[in-house]
Amino acid sequence: MALGLCFSRLNLDRPPLFQTGKSWSYGDTGYLLLVLLIEKTTGHSYYQELAQRFLIPLRLALTAPSDRPELAGLAAGYVSPDNSFGLPVKTTACPGIMVWHPGLEWTGKG
């Protein structure tokens, strides 16, 4: 439940950025809340549900969730040197191994 409290402090206790229908802004909050709902409803982790409902039935053997630093076949990516998380510019230390744990993004972007 600590994650739920974190959402409340980061998102729900803040005023809206603008009036409804006046503008838009991308955010991960909806995706993250949806995953919390999936996990609470099913009693399984998001990654278990993803595998059982999509990856296995669709035979997506070369597709894997970003839930660990070692990801077979992962290509190196790059981020801006002035990124707000202070991450290294190159995303991999060597082929298939990320410099940070991609679970940092969970279902927001990872």
C-alpha angles and dihedrals in degrees: 000000000000089000090056091053089049090055091050092053095043101041121001098052093056129088117252117270091233142347117290111273095014099095143336139235130187117240138166095221096095093050092048093047090049090054092049087053092049092051094045093047099044100033089227133102118264090246092054091051092046091054096044097044102036121003098050100038092046091045092234093164093158093052120086135172116253093244100125138036094243109073117166113233094011113157120217116261132191134220131198113277089232095051114152094239095057091236121164115265094242114057098209133060091199133344111311097004120100122215091227133028107271089212084083086086094038106178095337096087107328 
